[in-house]
Amino acid sequence: MKTLNRNILHSLIDIQSPSNFETDMRNHIKSIIPTHKQLSIISDRNTSLAFHLDTGNKKTILIDAHMDEISGQIISILDSGFMSIQMTGPLIEYMHGRPVSIFSSILDKKIKGTILIQHAHTKDVREKNKDEYNKELLYVDIGTTTKKQTQSKVEIGDPVILDYGYNYLNKDVIVSRALDNKLGVSILIHVLLYSLSHSKDLQYNVIFNFTGDEETGKSSVSHFKNIDINSIIVIDTDWSSDLPFINQDVYGTIDIGKGPVLTRSDEDDGLFKIFNTISKKHKIPIQISVPLAGGSMLTHYGQQYTLNTQFLGIGVRNLHSPVETANIKDCDLLLQLLIFFLTQQSNAKINTKLKLKPKSKSKTKSKTKSKTKTKTKTKTKTKSKTKTKTKTKSKTRKNKIKKRSKNKTKKTKK
């Protein structure tokens, strides 16, 4: 089974890509994709990187994965040197006390900062004095003590992003910031690389679209208007319900490690039936969900296109937090599902050939050969035996005739 190259995923996590500032991510993706005579770049701008693989087929499918991650921006700079920021995506009350990076437009580099949090010791006293801490406001400390010092390093509007790396809880379960949607980007890169080396097996022309600005809800897909697209697939993450404080009877069942997620909501059932059939045929476990909260690029496409669409997701715990948690095996299964979808019958034939054991064939051949050899040997032996028998018989007959003739001559002499 085709599996994810985890080094590619790790390299994507290492690159911070706040909404509307995805240039570094775009350049990194382009460095991974090799040149190919059938592949062209049809969009390369700040919030979009799109490749078109022309395989000569009649139908064209677009597969999308957004490359930005939850982030914020500086709103104001205080006289004390601190900054107030706004975050898009995460629950604000959980962001206090977190390390951040700021993309400084003045210094043209990233600088470190920390989101302030109130002292645990003063919580009760402040409540008693009715001076409660406002959890909806976020302030960042970058080590400056005056407004002038801060303004020499950053300015209003500079993006702010959570500064976390990745760890593994076991060999397959990863914890990191920005798994939404570095997982989807990694899967789409792998599908693109596979398609380049198996372009003859593909049943479609494919547009691989790495979208930006998804987390802010400002993504645009108007640059595909001149292309005749038949179907659209969106790869993203989905919130899992395998947590002790979520009632799965109410919110549905999405477990990490139990396979990719197929939703049935904004989509029509055309592509869902195909994916469902493929999963059963090739024994790829899937989880079916009706989303109750959240959104994806599918909404943007649905507003501009009337096509077959499908959301394919990876279940993630602690979604939109610095400690998002997922199982890499789900990514492997989704990658395999997409490969079977793009190649369909041709790939199924290839796999059935691989299942055959060549050793058993050679054994049967050798058996038949040995049988034929033994048969020919026995035949030659029997022939030779019969020949020798006939020869001996003829000799004995000749001897008998000679003896008879001798006896007759003796009698005549007498």
C-alpha positions as CSV (number, residue, x, y, z in Angstrom):
1,M,0.0,0.0,0.0
2,K,1.2,3.5,-0.8
3,T,2.0,5.4,2.4
4,L,2.8,8.9,3.4
5,N,6.4,10.1,3.4
6,R,6.4,11.6,6.8
7,N,9.5,13.8,6.1
8,I,7.3,15.7,3.7
9,L,4.7,16.3,6.4
10,H,7.3,17.3,8.9
11,S,8.8,19.8,6.5
12,L,5.3,21.3,6.0
13,I,4.8,21.7,9.7
14,D,8.2,23.5,10.0
15,I,6.9,26.2,7.6
16,Q,4.5,28.6,9.3
17,S,1.8,29.7,6.8
18,P,-0.7,32.2,8.3
19,S,-3.7,33.2,6.2
20,N,-2.9,35.5,3.4
21,F,0.9,35.0,4.0
22,E,1.5,31.7,2.3
23,T,4.4,32.6,0.1
24,D,6.9,30.4,2.0
25,M,4.6,27.4,1.8
26,R,4.0,28.0,-1.9
27,N,7.7,28.0,-2.7
28,H,8.3,24.9,-0.6
29,I,5.6,22.9,-2.4
30,K,7.0,24.0,-5.8
31,S,10.5,22.7,-4.6
32,I,9.0,19.3,-4.0
33,I,7.1,18.9,-7.3
34,P,9.4,17.9,-10.3
35,T,8.9,19.2,-13.8
36,H,6.9,17.0,-16.1
37,K,5.9,17.5,-19.8
38,Q,2.2,17.0,-19.0
39,L,2.2,19.3,-15.9
40,S,1.8,23.1,-15.9
41,I,1.3,25.7,-13.2
42,I,-1.9,27.6,-13.9
43,S,-2.0,29.7,-10.8
44,D,0.9,31.0,-8.6
45,R,0.1,33.9,-6.4
46,N,0.0,34.6,-2.7
47,T,-3.2,32.7,-1.9
48,S,-3.2,30.0,-4.6
49,L,-0.9,27.5,-6.2
50,A,-2.5,25.3,-8.8
51,F,-1.0,22.6,-11.0
52,H,-2.8,21.2,-14.1
53,L,-1.9,17.6,-15.2
54,D,-3.2,17.1,-18.8
55,T,-3.5,13.3,-19.4
56,G,-5.5,13.7,-22.5
57,N,-8.8,12.4,-20.9
58,K,-12.2,14.0,-21.5
59,K,-13.0,14.7,-17.9
60,T,-11.2,17.0,-15.5
61,I,-11.3,16.7,-11.7
62,L,-10.1,19.4,-9.2
63,I,-8.6,18.3,-5.9
64,D,-8.2,21.0,-3.2
65,A,-6.3,21.3,0.1
66,H,-5.8,24.7,1.8
67,M,-2.2,25.5,2.9
68,D,-2.9,28.3,5.5
69,E,-3.3,27.7,9.2
70,I,-5.0,29.5,12.1
71,S,-3.4,32.8,12.9
72,G,-4.0,36.3,14.0
73,Q,-2.9,39.9,13.4
74,I,-1.7,42.9,15.5
75,I,-4.6,45.3,16.1
76,S,-2.9,48.0,18.2
77,I,0.3,48.8,20.0
78,L,0.0,50.1,23.6
79,D,2.1,52.7,25.4
80,S,3.6,50.0,27.6
81,G,5.0,48.3,24.5
82,F,2.5,45.4,24.6
83,M,0.3,44.6,21.5
84,S,-3.3,43.6,21.3
85,I,-4.0,40.9,18.7
86,Q,-7.0,39.2,17.1
87,M,-6.9,35.5,16.4
88,T,-9.0,33.8,13.6
89,G,-10.0,30.2,14.2
90,P,-9.1,29.1,17.7
91,L,-11.0,29.5,20.9
92,I,-9.6,32.7,22.3
93,E,-9.8,31.7,26.0
94,Y,-7.4,28.8,25.3
95,M,-4.7,31.0,23.7
96,H,-3.5,32.7,26.8
97,G,0.1,31.9,27.8
98,R,1.0,30.5,24.4
99,P,4.3,31.2,22.5
100,V,3.9,32.9,19.1
101,S,5.9,34.1,16.1
102,I,5.3,37.5,14.5
103,F,6.0,38.0,10.8
104,S,7.6,41.5,11.1
105,S,7.1,43.6,7.9
106,I,9.6,46.1,9.3
107,L,12.5,43.7,10.0
108,D,11.5,41.3,7.3
109,K,11.9,38.3,9.6
110,K,10.0,36.4,12.4
111,I,10.3,37.6,16.0
112,K,9.4,35.7,19.1
113,G,6.6,36.7,21.5
114,T,4.3,35.3,24.2
115,I,0.6,35.8,24.7
116,L,0.0,37.2,28.2
117,I,-2.0,35.3,30.9
118,Q,-3.1,36.4,34.3
119,H,-1.4,35.1,37.5
120,A,-3.1,32.1,39.0
121,H,-2.5,33.7,42.4
122,T,-4.5,36.8,41.6
123,K,-7.6,35.1,40.2
124,D,-9.6,34.9,43.4
125,V,-8.6,38.4,44.5
126,R,-9.6,40.0,41.2
127,E,-13.0,38.2,41.3
128,K,-13.5,39.5,44.8
129,N,-12.8,43.0,43.7
130,K,-14.9,42.6,40.6
131,D,-11.9,43.2,38.5
132,E,-12.2,40.0,36.5
133,Y,-9.7,39.1,33.7
134,N,-11.2,39.5,30.2
135,K,-10.4,36.3,28.4
136,E,-11.6,37.7,25.1
137,L,-8.6,40.0,24.9
138,L,-5.2,38.8,23.8
139,Y,-2.0,40.8,24.5
140,V,1.5,39.9,23.2
141,D,4.8,40.6,24.9
142,I,7.9,40.9,22.6
143,G,10.3,42.2,25.3
144,T,9.8,45.9,24.6
145,T,8.9,48.4,27.2
146,T,7.6,51.4,25.2
147,K,5.4,51.9,22.2
148,K,8.3,53.4,20.2
149,Q,10.4,50.3,20.7
150,T,7.6,48.0,19.6
151,Q,6.9,50.2,16.5
152,S,10.5,49.8,15.5
153,K,10.0,46.1,15.2
154,V,6.4,45.5,14.1
155,E,3.5,47.3,12.8
156,I,-0.3,47.0,12.9
157,G,-1.5,44.2,10.6
158,D,1.6,42.0,10.9
159,P,0.5,38.3,11.2
160,V,0.9,36.4,14.5
161,I,1.1,32.6,14.6
162,L,1.3,29.9,17.3
163,D,4.9,28.7,17.7
164,Y,4.7,25.0,18.3
165,G,6.4,22.0,16.6
166,Y,5.4,18.4,16.4
167,N,5.7,15.3,18.6
168,Y,4.6,11.7,18.4
169,L,2.5,10.0,21.2
170,N,3.3,6.6,19.5
171,K,4.6,5.6,16.1
172,D,1.4,6.7,14.3
173,V,-0.2,9.4,16.5
174,I,1.2,12.9,15.9
175,V,0.6,16.0,18.0
176,S,1.3,19.4,16.4
177,R,-0.1,22.8,15.5
178,A,-1.4,23.3,12.0
179,L,-2.3,19.7,11.3
180,D,-5.3,21.6,9.9
181,N,-4.4,21.5,7.1
182,K,-0.8,20.3,6.7
183,L,-2.2,16.8,6.6
184,G,-4.4,17.6,3.6
185,V,-1.5,19.4,1.8
186,S,0.8,16.5,2.4
187,I,-1.8,14.0,1.0
188,L,-2.4,16.2,-2.1
189,I,1.4,16.4,-2.7
190,H,1.6,12.6,-2.6
191,V,-1.3,12.2,-5.0
192,L,0.3,14.7,-7.4
193,L,3.7,12.8,-7.2
194,Y,2.0,9.5,-7.8
195,S,0.0,10.9,-10.7
196,L,3.1,12.1,-12.4
197,S,4.7,8.6,-12.4
198,H,1.4,6.9,-13.3
199,S,-0.2,9.4,-15.7
200,K,-1.1,6.7,-18.2
201,D,-3.3,5.0,-15.6
202,L,-5.3,8.1,-14.7
203,Q,-8.9,8.3,-15.9
204,Y,-9.0,12.1,-15.6
205,N,-7.1,15.3,-16.2
206,V,-6.4,16.7,-12.7
207,I,-6.1,20.2,-11.2
208,F,-4.2,20.1,-7.9
209,N,-5.1,23.3,-6.1
210,F,-3.3,24.4,-2.9
211,T,-5.6,27.1,-1.6
212,G,-4.7,30.0,0.8
213,D,-6.7,32.2,3.1
214,E,-9.2,29.5,3.9
215,E,-9.2,30.0,7.6
216,T,-10.4,33.6,7.2
217,G,-13.1,32.6,4.7
218,K,-11.8,34.8,2.0
219,S,-10.6,32.3,-0.5
220,S,-11.3,32.8,-4.2
221,V,-11.7,30.1,-6.8
222,S,-12.7,32.4,-9.7
223,H,-9.4,31.7,-11.6
224,F,-10.8,28.3,-12.7
225,K,-13.8,29.7,-14.5
226,N,-12.3,29.2,-17.9
227,I,-11.6,25.5,-17.2
228,D,-14.3,22.8,-17.8
229,I,-14.3,21.1,-14.5
230,N,-16.5,18.0,-14.0
231,S,-16.0,17.2,-10.3
232,I,-14.4,18.8,-7.2
233,I,-12.8,17.1,-4.2
234,V,-11.7,18.9,-1.0
235,I,-9.2,17.4,1.4
236,D,-9.3,18.8,4.9
237,T,-9.5,17.9,8.5
238,D,-12.6,17.2,10.6
239,W,-13.1,17.3,14.3
240,S,-13.2,13.9,16.0
241,S,-15.7,12.9,18.6
242,D,-13.6,10.2,20.3
243,L,-13.2,12.4,23.4
244,P,-14.5,11.7,27.0
245,F,-16.6,14.9,27.1
246,I,-18.3,14.5,23.7
247,N,-21.5,12.4,23.4
248,Q,-21.2,10.4,20.2
249,D,-24.9,9.5,20.3
250,V,-25.6,13.2,19.8
251,Y,-22.6,14.4,17.6
252,G,-21.9,11.2,15.6
253,T,-18.8,9.0,15.6
254,I,-15.4,10.1,14.2
255,D,-12.5,8.3,15.7
256,I,-8.8,8.9,14.9
257,G,-7.2,5.8,13.5
258,K,-10.4,4.4,12.1
259,G,-10.1,5.6,8.5
260,P,-10.8,8.8,6.5
261,V,-14.0,10.8,6.8
262,L,-16.6,11.2,4.0
263,T,-19.2,13.8,4.8
264,R,-22.7,13.9,3.3
265,S,-24.0,17.5,3.6
266,D,-23.2,20.1,0.9
267,E,-22.2,17.4,-1.5
268,D,-24.4,15.4,-3.9
269,D,-24.2,11.7,-3.7
270,G,-22.5,11.1,-7.1
271,L,-18.9,10.9,-5.9
272,F,-19.9,9.5,-2.5
273,K,-21.3,6.4,-4.1
274,I,-18.1,5.9,-6.0
275,F,-15.8,6.4,-3.0
276,N,-18.1,4.1,-0.9
277,T,-17.9,1.4,-3.6
278,I,-14.1,1.7,-3.8
279,S,-13.7,1.4,0.0
280,K,-15.8,-1.8,0.1
281,K,-14.1,-3.3,-2.9
282,H,-10.5,-2.7,-1.6
283,K,-11.4,-3.0,2.1
284,I,-10.4,0.6,3.0
285,P,-12.2,1.6,6.2
286,I,-14.1,4.9,6.0
287,Q,-16.2,6.9,8.4
288,I,-19.3,8.7,7.2
289,S,-20.4,11.9,8.9
290,V,-22.9,14.7,8.6
291,P,-21.1,17.8,9.8
292,L,-22.8,19.8,12.5
293,A,-20.3,22.6,12.8
294,G,-17.4,24.1,10.9
295,G,-16.8,24.6,7.2
296,S,-14.4,24.0,4.4
297,M,-13.4,25.1,0.9
298,L,-16.4,23.0,-0.4
299,T,-18.7,25.9,0.6
300,H,-16.7,28.3,-1.7
301,Y,-16.8,25.9,-4.6
302,G,-20.5,25.2,-4.0
303,Q,-21.3,28.9,-4.4
304,Q,-19.6,29.1,-7.8
305,Y,-20.0,25.7,-9.4
306,T,-22.9,23.2,-9.9
307,L,-20.8,20.0,-10.0
308,N,-20.3,16.6,-8.3
309,T,-18.4,17.4,-5.1
310,Q,-17.0,15.5,-2.1
311,F,-15.3,16.3,1.2
312,L,-12.6,13.9,2.3
313,G,-11.3,14.5,5.8
314,I,-8.9,13.3,8.4
315,G,-10.3,13.1,12.0
316,V,-8.3,15.4,14.4
317,R,-8.6,15.9,18.1
318,N,-8.2,19.3,19.7
319,L,-8.9,21.0,16.3
320,H,-7.9,24.7,16.0
321,S,-5.4,24.4,18.9
322,P,-1.6,24.2,19.3
323,V,-1.9,20.5,20.1
324,E,-4.0,19.1,17.2
325,T,-3.8,15.2,17.3
326,A,-4.2,12.8,14.4
327,N,-3.3,9.3,13.3
328,I,-1.0,9.1,10.2
329,K,-2.6,5.8,9.2
330,D,-5.8,7.7,8.3
331,C,-3.7,9.7,5.9
332,D,-2.3,6.5,4.3
333,L,-5.8,5.1,3.8
334,L,-7.1,8.4,2.3
335,L,-4.1,8.5,-0.1
336,Q,-4.9,4.9,-1.2
337,L,-8.6,5.8,-1.6
338,L,-7.7,8.7,-3.9
339,I,-5.3,6.6,-6.0
340,F,-7.9,4.0,-6.6
341,F,-10.4,6.7,-7.5
342,L,-8.2,8.4,-10.0
343,T,-7.1,5.2,-11.7
344,Q,-10.3,3.2,-11.1
345,Q,-10.4,0.0,-13.1
346,S,-6.9,0.1,-14.5
347,N,-5.4,0.3,-11.0
348,A,-7.6,-2.6,-9.8
349,K,-6.2,-4.8,-12.6
350,I,-2.6,-3.9,-11.6
351,N,-3.2,-4.8,-8.0
352,T,-4.9,-8.1,-8.8
353,K,-1.8,-9.1,-10.8
354,L,0.4,-8.2,-7.8
355,K,-1.6,-10.5,-5.6
356,L,-0.7,-13.6,-7.7
357,K,2.2,-15.6,-6.3
358,P,4.8,-16.3,-9.0
359,K,6.4,-19.1,-6.9
360,S,3.2,-21.2,-7.0
361,K,3.2,-20.8,-10.8
362,S,6.7,-22.0,-11.2
363,K,6.0,-25.0,-9.0
364,T,3.0,-26.0,-11.1
365,K,5.2,-25.5,-14.2
366,S,8.0,-27.6,-12.8
367,K,5.5,-30.3,-11.8
368,T,4.0,-30.5,-15.2
369,K,7.4,-30.5,-16.7
370,S,8.5,-33.3,-14.4
371,K,5.4,-35.2,-15.2
372,T,5.9,-34.9,-19.0
373,K,9.6,-35.8,-18.5
374,T,8.7,-38.9,-16.5
375,K,6.0,-39.8,-19.1
376,T,8.5,-39.5,-21.9
377,K,11.1,-41.5,-20.0
378,T,8.6,-44.3,-19.2
379,K,7.5,-44.3,-22.8
380,T,11.1,-44.6,-24.0
381,K,11.8,-47.2,-21.5
382,T,8.8,-49.3,-22.4
383,K,9.7,-48.8,-26.1
384,S,13.2,-49.9,-25.5
385,K,12.0,-52.9,-23.4
386,T,9.6,-54.0,-26.1
387,K,12.3,-53.6,-28.7
388,T,14.7,-55.7,-26.7
389,K,12.0,-58.3,-26.1
390,T,11.2,-58.5,-29.8
391,K,14.9,-58.8,-30.7
392,T,15.4,-61.6,-28.2
393,K,12.3,-63.3,-29.5
394,S,13.4,-63.1,-33.1
395,K,16.8,-64.5,-32.1
396,T,15.3,-67.5,-30.3
397,R,13.1,-68.2,-33.3
398,K,16.1,-68.1,-35.7
399,N,18.1,-70.5,-33.4
400,K,15.2,-72.9,-33.3
401,I,15.0,-72.9,-37.1
402,K,18.7,-73.5,-37.4
403,K,18.5,-76.5,-35.0
404,R,15.6,-78.0,-37.0
405,S,17.5,-77.6,-40.2
406,K,20.6,-79.3,-38.7
407,N,18.5,-82.3,-37.4
408,K,16.9,-82.8,-40.9
409,T,20.4,-82.9,-42.5
410,K,21.6,-85.5,-40.0
411,K,18.6,-87.7,-40.7
412,T,19.1,-87.6,-44.4
413,K,22.7,-88.6,-44.1
414,K,21.7,-91.7,-42.1
